[in-house]
Amino acid sequence: MPDLKYIALVDDHTMFRKGLAVLIDLFPRYKVLMDVSNGRELIDQLDPDHLPHIVLLDIHMPVMDGYTTAAWLHANHPSIRVLALSTMDNDATIIKMIHHGARGYILKDADPKELQVAFEEILAKGYYYNEMMTRKVIQSIHDAGSDSVNAFPHLTDREMEFLKHACSEKNYQQIASDMFVSERTVDGYRESLFKKFNVSNRVGLVLYAIKNQLVQL
C-alpha cells in the first residue's frame, strides 16, 4: 500500500464538506482523517500522535474562523500544511491567510484535478497558489532559497519599509499614510519591487518576501 497522506477538512457547510471528503478519498495516496465544522472542533479532535499532513481550511466559520485556526496550527503544529479553501479570490483575503500561516489557497469551485495538484505541491514544495499566480511568480517563490540572500536585488530603505507594510493587511492608501508619502509614490515602490522580484501582483510580492525571509510575520 502506498504511503498515505492524511487530510483534515474544516468547513461549516456539512453537505459540501462530506462531498469533498468522498472526493478526496478517491485520490490515490490520500485519505480524510477527519472532517469538522470549525477550528475549535479541529483542535479538540487533533491527535498529536496521528496528525494530518494537510488541513483544508475554510475561512469564514462560526466559533473559530480560518484565520484564528491557521495561526493556532502555525504556532502549535508547524509541520501541518494549511491549504485555505474559500469562495473569495481577492488579494486582501489571501494575504491575511498567508499572514496567519496558510501555505496555499484554493477556490471552492476549483476542478478536482487542481485540488489534487495543490496537495502534491504543498507537500513537495511547501506552497501552493492557484492560476491567479503566474508561473513566473510561483517559480520565483519556489526557486529562491533562504540561503541565497546575496542573490537578492538591492532594496533601498524606503522599498524595504514599503515591503514590510505590503506584507500586512493594510491597503495602499493606508500604507501611503503611514509612510507619509503620496499614493503615487507608493505605486512607484510597488512597481519597482514587482520588477526586482520578477512578480506581477501583491500576493506574489508577499509570498516572495516571506519565503526568502525578507519579512518576518
MARNU-248085 format. One record per residue (C-alpha): residue number from 0; chain; x, y, z. Coordinates in Angstrom, 1 decimal. Each point is the difference from the previous one (the first is absolute). Example, Ala and Ser with C-alpha at 12.3 -4.5 7.8 and 13.67 -1.06 7.14 Angstrom:
2
<r num="0" cadena="A" px="12.3" py="-4.5" pz="7.8"/>
<r num="1" cadena="A" px="1.4" py="3.4" pz="-0.7"/>
//
This chain:
217
<r num="0" cadena="A" px="0.0" py="0.0" pz="0.0"/>
<r num="1" cadena="A" px="1.4" py="3.4" pz="-0.9"/>
<r num="2" cadena="A" px="1.0" py="2.5" pz="2.8"/>
<r num="3" cadena="A" px="-3.3" py="1.7" pz="0.9"/>
<r num="4" cadena="A" px="-0.2" py="3.7" pz="0.5"/>
<r num="5" cadena="A" px="-2.8" py="1.1" pz="2.4"/>
<r num="6" cadena="A" px="-2.3" py="2.9" pz="-0.5"/>
<r num="7" cadena="A" px="-2.2" py="1.9" pz="2.5"/>
<r num="8" cadena="A" px="-3.0" py="1.9" pz="-1.3"/>
<r num="9" cadena="A" px="-1.3" py="3.0" pz="1.8"/>
<r num="10" cadena="A" px="-3.1" py="1.6" pz="-1.4"/>
<r num="11" cadena="A" px="-3.3" py="1.0" pz="1.5"/>
<r num="12" cadena="A" px="-2.1" py="-1.1" pz="-3.0"/>
<r num="13" cadena="A" px="-0.7" py="-3.6" pz="0.7"/>
<r num="14" cadena="A" px="-1.2" py="-1.2" pz="-3.4"/>
<r num="15" cadena="A" px="3.0" py="1.7" pz="-1.7"/>
<r num="16" cadena="A" px="2.5" py="-1.5" pz="2.5"/>
<r num="17" cadena="A" px="-1.4" py="-3.5" pz="-0.2"/>
<r num="18" cadena="A" px="0.0" py="0.1" pz="-3.8"/>
<r num="19" cadena="A" px="3.6" py="1.2" pz="0.0"/>
<r num="20" cadena="A" px="1.0" py="-2.8" pz="2.4"/>
<r num="21" cadena="A" px="-1.4" py="-2.6" pz="-2.4"/>
<r num="22" cadena="A" px="1.9" py="1.6" pz="-2.9"/>
<r num="23" cadena="A" px="3.3" py="0.2" pz="1.9"/>
<r num="24" cadena="A" px="-0.2" py="-3.7" pz="1.0"/>
<r num="25" cadena="A" px="0.0" py="-0.8" pz="-3.7"/>
<r num="26" cadena="A" px="3.4" py="1.7" pz="-0.5"/>
<r num="27" cadena="A" px="2.9" py="-2.5" pz="0.0"/>
<r num="28" cadena="A" px="2.1" py="0.2" pz="3.2"/>
<r num="29" cadena="A" px="-2.4" py="2.4" pz="1.8"/>
<r num="30" cadena="A" px="-2.5" py="-0.8" pz="2.8"/>
<r num="31" cadena="A" px="-2.2" py="2.3" pz="2.0"/>
<r num="32" cadena="A" px="1.0" py="-0.3" pz="3.6"/>
<r num="33" cadena="A" px="-2.9" py="2.2" pz="1.4"/>
<r num="34" cadena="A" px="-2.6" py="2.5" pz="-1.1"/>
<r num="35" cadena="A" px="-1.3" py="2.7" pz="2.4"/>
<r num="36" cadena="A" px="-2.0" py="3.1" pz="-0.2"/>
<r num="37" cadena="A" px="2.4" py="2.6" pz="1.6"/>
<r num="38" cadena="A" px="3.4" py="0.6" pz="1.4"/>
<r num="39" cadena="A" px="-0.9" py="-0.8" pz="3.6"/>
<r num="40" cadena="A" px="-1.2" py="-3.5" pz="-1.0"/>
<r num="41" cadena="A" px="3.2" py="-0.6" pz="-1.9"/>
<r num="42" cadena="A" px="2.1" py="1.0" pz="3.0"/>
<r num="43" cadena="A" px="-2.0" py="-2.2" pz="2.3"/>
<r num="44" cadena="A" px="0.2" py="-3.0" pz="-2.2"/>
<r num="45" cadena="A" px="3.7" py="0.2" pz="-1.0"/>
<r num="46" cadena="A" px="2.1" py="-3.0" pz="1.1"/>
<r num="47" cadena="A" px="3.6" py="1.1" pz="0.5"/>
<r num="48" cadena="A" px="1.1" py="-3.6" pz="-0.9"/>
<r num="49" cadena="A" px="-1.9" py="0.0" pz="-3.3"/>
<r num="50" cadena="A" px="-0.2" py="3.5" pz="-1.5"/>
<r num="51" cadena="A" px="-1.3" py="0.8" pz="-3.5"/>
<r num="52" cadena="A" px="2.6" py="0.9" pz="-2.5"/>
<r num="53" cadena="A" px="-2.3" py="2.7" pz="-1.5"/>
<r num="54" cadena="A" px="-2.9" py="2.0" pz="1.5"/>
<r num="55" cadena="A" px="-2.4" py="1.2" pz="-2.7"/>
<r num="56" cadena="A" px="-1.4" py="3.0" pz="1.8"/>
<r num="57" cadena="A" px="-3.0" py="2.2" pz="-0.7"/>
<r num="58" cadena="A" px="0.3" py="3.6" pz="1.0"/>
<r num="59" cadena="A" px="-3.3" py="1.3" pz="1.3"/>
<r num="60" cadena="A" px="-1.5" py="-2.4" pz="2.6"/>
<r num="61" cadena="A" px="-1.8" py="0.4" pz="3.3"/>
<r num="62" cadena="A" px="1.7" py="-0.6" pz="3.4"/>
<r num="63" cadena="A" px="3.6" py="0.1" pz="-1.4"/>
<r num="64" cadena="A" px="0.7" py="1.3" pz="-3.5"/>
<r num="65" cadena="A" px="2.8" py="-0.9" pz="-2.5"/>
<r num="66" cadena="A" px="2.3" py="2.9" pz="0.9"/>
<r num="67" cadena="A" px="0.1" py="-0.9" pz="3.7"/>
<r num="68" cadena="A" px="0.2" py="-3.7" pz="-0.7"/>
<r num="69" cadena="A" px="2.9" py="0.4" pz="-2.5"/>
<r num="70" cadena="A" px="1.9" py="2.1" pz="2.5"/>
<r num="71" cadena="A" px="-0.5" py="-2.6" pz="2.8"/>
<r num="72" cadena="A" px="1.2" py="-2.8" pz="-2.3"/>
<r num="73" cadena="A" px="3.0" py="2.0" pz="-1.1"/>
<r num="74" cadena="A" px="0.9" py="0.6" pz="3.7"/>
<r num="75" cadena="A" px="-0.7" py="-3.5" pz="1.3"/>
<r num="76" cadena="A" px="0.5" py="-2.4" pz="-2.9"/>
<r num="77" cadena="A" px="2.1" py="1.8" pz="-2.6"/>
<r num="78" cadena="A" px="0.6" py="-3.3" pz="-1.9"/>
<r num="79" cadena="A" px="-3.7" py="0.0" pz="-1.1"/>
<r num="80" cadena="A" px="-0.5" py="1.7" pz="-3.4"/>
<r num="81" cadena="A" px="-3.0" py="2.3" pz="0.0"/>
<r num="82" cadena="A" px="-1.8" py="0.3" pz="-3.3"/>
<r num="83" cadena="A" px="-2.6" py="2.7" pz="0.1"/>
<r num="84" cadena="A" px="-3.4" py="-0.7" pz="-1.6"/>
<r num="85" cadena="A" px="-2.3" py="2.8" pz="-0.9"/>
<r num="86" cadena="A" px="-2.4" py="1.5" pz="-2.5"/>
<r num="87" cadena="A" px="2.0" py="3.3" pz="0.0"/>
<r num="88" cadena="A" px="3.0" py="0.8" pz="-2.1"/>
<r num="89" cadena="A" px="0.9" py="3.6" pz="1.0"/>
<r num="90" cadena="A" px="3.5" py="0.9" pz="1.0"/>
<r num="91" cadena="A" px="-0.9" py="1.2" pz="3.5"/>
<r num="92" cadena="A" px="-1.6" py="-3.4" pz="0.9"/>
<r num="93" cadena="A" px="3.0" py="-2.0" pz="-1.4"/>
<r num="94" cadena="A" px="2.6" py="2.3" pz="1.7"/>
<r num="95" cadena="A" px="-1.9" py="-0.2" pz="3.3"/>
<r num="96" cadena="A" px="0.0" py="-3.9" pz="-0.1"/>
<r num="97" cadena="A" px="3.7" py="0.0" pz="-0.9"/>
<r num="98" cadena="A" px="0.6" py="2.4" pz="2.9"/>
<r num="99" cadena="A" px="-1.6" py="-2.5" pz="2.3"/>
<r num="100" cadena="A" px="2.0" py="-3.0" pz="-1.2"/>
<r num="101" cadena="A" px="-1.7" py="-1.5" pz="-3.1"/>
<r num="102" cadena="A" px="2.3" py="-1.6" pz="-2.6"/>
<r num="103" cadena="A" px="-2.5" py="0.0" pz="-2.8"/>
<r num="104" cadena="A" px="-3.3" py="1.2" pz="-1.3"/>
<r num="105" cadena="A" px="-2.6" py="-1.7" pz="-2.2"/>
<r num="106" cadena="A" px="-3.5" py="1.1" pz="-1.0"/>
<r num="107" cadena="A" px="-3.0" py="-2.2" pz="0.8"/>
<r num="108" cadena="A" px="-1.1" py="-0.2" pz="-3.6"/>
<r num="109" cadena="A" px="3.4" py="-1.3" pz="-1.1"/>
<r num="110" cadena="A" px="0.3" py="-3.1" pz="-2.2"/>
<r num="111" cadena="A" px="0.7" py="-3.2" pz="2.0"/>
<r num="112" cadena="A" px="3.2" py="-0.4" pz="-2.0"/>
<r num="113" cadena="A" px="1.2" py="3.3" pz="1.3"/>
<r num="114" cadena="A" px="-0.7" py="-1.0" pz="3.6"/>
<r num="115" cadena="A" px="2.1" py="-3.2" pz="-0.5"/>
<r num="116" cadena="A" px="2.8" py="2.2" pz="-1.5"/>
<r num="117" cadena="A" px="-0.3" py="2.3" pz="3.0"/>
<r num="118" cadena="A" px="0.5" py="-2.9" pz="2.4"/>
<r num="119" cadena="A" px="3.1" py="-1.2" pz="-1.9"/>
<r num="120" cadena="A" px="1.6" py="3.4" pz="-0.3"/>
<r num="121" cadena="A" px="-0.6" py="1.1" pz="3.6"/>
<r num="122" cadena="A" px="1.6" py="-3.2" pz="1.2"/>
<r num="123" cadena="A" px="2.9" py="0.0" pz="-2.4"/>
<r num="124" cadena="A" px="0.8" py="3.7" pz="-0.3"/>
<r num="125" cadena="A" px="-1.5" py="1.4" pz="3.1"/>
<r num="126" cadena="A" px="-2.4" py="2.4" pz="-1.7"/>
<r num="127" cadena="A" px="-2.9" py="0.0" pz="-2.5"/>
<r num="128" cadena="A" px="-2.0" py="2.8" pz="-1.6"/>
<r num="129" cadena="A" px="-2.4" py="-0.3" pz="-2.9"/>
<r num="130" cadena="A" px="0.0" py="1.4" pz="-3.5"/>
<r num="131" cadena="A" px="-0.3" py="3.6" pz="1.1"/>
<r num="132" cadena="A" px="3.7" py="-0.4" pz="0.8"/>
<r num="133" cadena="A" px="1.9" py="0.1" pz="-3.2"/>
<r num="134" cadena="A" px="2.6" py="-2.7" pz="-0.7"/>
<r num="135" cadena="A" px="2.7" py="2.7" pz="0.5"/>
<r num="136" cadena="A" px="-1.3" py="0.8" pz="3.5"/>
<r num="137" cadena="A" px="-0.1" py="-3.7" pz="1.0"/>
<r num="138" cadena="A" px="3.4" py="-0.7" pz="-1.4"/>
<r num="139" cadena="A" px="1.6" py="3.0" pz="1.7"/>
<r num="140" cadena="A" px="-1.5" py="-1.1" pz="3.3"/>
<r num="141" cadena="A" px="1.1" py="-3.6" pz="-0.2"/>
<r num="142" cadena="A" px="3.4" py="0.5" pz="-1.6"/>
<r num="143" cadena="A" px="1.4" py="2.7" pz="2.2"/>
<r num="144" cadena="A" px="1.2" py="-1.5" pz="3.3"/>
<r num="145" cadena="A" px="0.6" py="1.7" pz="3.4"/>
<r num="146" cadena="A" px="3.7" py="-0.6" pz="-0.4"/>
<r num="147" cadena="A" px="0.2" py="2.1" pz="-3.2"/>
<r num="148" cadena="A" px="0.0" py="3.4" pz="1.6"/>
<r num="149" cadena="A" px="2.9" py="1.2" pz="-2.1"/>
<r num="150" cadena="A" px="-2.1" py="-0.7" pz="-3.1"/>
<r num="151" cadena="A" px="-2.7" py="2.3" pz="1.0"/>
<r num="152" cadena="A" px="-0.3" py="3.3" pz="-1.8"/>
<r num="153" cadena="A" px="1.0" py="3.1" pz="2.0"/>
<r num="154" cadena="A" px="-2.9" py="1.7" pz="1.8"/>
<r num="155" cadena="A" px="0.1" py="3.6" pz="1.2"/>
<r num="156" cadena="A" px="-1.0" py="0.7" pz="3.6"/>
<r num="157" cadena="A" px="-3.3" py="1.4" pz="-1.2"/>
<r num="158" cadena="A" px="-0.7" py="-3.0" pz="-2.2"/>
<r num="159" cadena="A" px="0.7" py="-2.3" pz="3.0"/>
<r num="160" cadena="A" px="-2.3" py="2.1" pz="2.1"/>
<r num="161" cadena="A" px="-2.7" py="-0.2" pz="-2.7"/>
<r num="162" cadena="A" px="0.5" py="-3.8" pz="-0.2"/>
<r num="163" cadena="A" px="-0.7" py="-0.4" pz="3.7"/>
<r num="164" cadena="A" px="-3.2" py="2.0" pz="-0.3"/>
<r num="165" cadena="A" px="-1.0" py="-2.0" pz="-3.1"/>
<r num="166" cadena="A" px="0.2" py="-3.3" pz="2.0"/>
<r num="167" cadena="A" px="-2.6" py="1.4" pz="2.4"/>
<r num="168" cadena="A" px="-3.7" py="0.2" pz="-0.5"/>
<r num="169" cadena="A" px="0.1" py="3.7" pz="-0.8"/>
<r num="170" cadena="A" px="-1.2" py="1.4" pz="-3.3"/>
<r num="171" cadena="A" px="2.2" py="2.2" pz="-2.1"/>
<r num="172" cadena="A" px="-1.7" py="3.2" pz="1.2"/>
<r num="173" cadena="A" px="0.8" py="-0.9" pz="3.6"/>
<r num="174" cadena="A" px="3.6" py="-0.9" pz="-0.9"/>
<r num="175" cadena="A" px="0.4" py="3.4" pz="-1.6"/>
<r num="176" cadena="A" px="-1.3" py="1.7" pz="3.1"/>
<r num="177" cadena="A" px="2.3" py="-2.0" pz="2.3"/>
<r num="178" cadena="A" px="3.0" py="0.8" pz="-2.2"/>
<r num="179" cadena="A" px="-0.9" py="3.7" pz="-0.2"/>
<r num="180" cadena="A" px="0.1" py="-0.2" pz="-3.9"/>
<r num="181" cadena="A" px="-2.5" py="0.3" pz="-2.8"/>
<r num="182" cadena="A" px="-1.8" py="-3.0" pz="-1.4"/>
<r num="183" cadena="A" px="1.8" py="0.6" pz="-3.2"/>
<r num="184" cadena="A" px="3.3" py="-0.4" pz="1.8"/>
<r num="185" cadena="A" px="-1.2" py="-3.3" pz="1.5"/>
<r num="186" cadena="A" px="-1.0" py="-1.1" pz="-3.5"/>
<r num="187" cadena="A" px="3.6" py="0.7" pz="-1.0"/>
<r num="188" cadena="A" px="1.4" py="-2.2" pz="2.8"/>
<r num="189" cadena="A" px="-2.4" py="-2.8" pz="-0.9"/>
<r num="190" cadena="A" px="0.9" py="0.0" pz="-3.7"/>
<r num="191" cadena="A" px="3.7" py="0.2" pz="0.8"/>
<r num="192" cadena="A" px="-0.3" py="-3.1" pz="2.3"/>
<r num="193" cadena="A" px="-2.1" py="-1.9" pz="-2.6"/>
<r num="194" cadena="A" px="2.8" py="0.5" pz="-2.5"/>
<r num="195" cadena="A" px="2.8" py="-0.8" pz="2.4"/>
<r num="196" cadena="A" px="-1.7" py="-3.2" pz="1.3"/>
<r num="197" cadena="A" px="-1.4" py="-1.0" pz="-3.4"/>
<r num="198" cadena="A" px="-3.6" py="-0.2" pz="1.3"/>
<r num="199" cadena="A" px="-3.2" py="1.4" pz="-1.3"/>
<r num="200" cadena="A" px="-2.3" py="0.6" pz="3.0"/>
<r num="201" cadena="A" px="0.0" py="0.8" pz="3.7"/>
<r num="202" cadena="A" px="-0.6" py="-3.6" pz="1.0"/>
<r num="203" cadena="A" px="3.1" py="-1.0" pz="-1.9"/>
<r num="204" cadena="A" px="2.0" py="2.8" pz="1.7"/>
<r num="205" cadena="A" px="-1.1" py="-1.1" pz="3.4"/>
<r num="206" cadena="A" px="0.7" py="-3.7" pz="-0.6"/>
<r num="207" cadena="A" px="3.5" py="0.7" pz="-1.4"/>
<r num="208" cadena="A" px="0.8" py="2.2" pz="3.1"/>
<r num="209" cadena="A" px="-1.2" py="-2.7" pz="2.4"/>
<r num="210" cadena="A" px="1.5" py="-2.9" pz="-1.8"/>
<r num="211" cadena="A" px="3.4" py="1.7" pz="-0.1"/>
<r num="212" cadena="A" px="-0.2" py="1.4" pz="3.6"/>
<r num="213" cadena="A" px="0.1" py="3.6" pz="-1.1"/>
<r num="214" cadena="A" px="-2.9" py="0.6" pz="2.3"/>
<r num="215" cadena="A" px="-0.9" py="-1.8" pz="3.2"/>
<r num="216" cadena="A" px="-3.8" py="-0.3" pz="0.7"/>
//
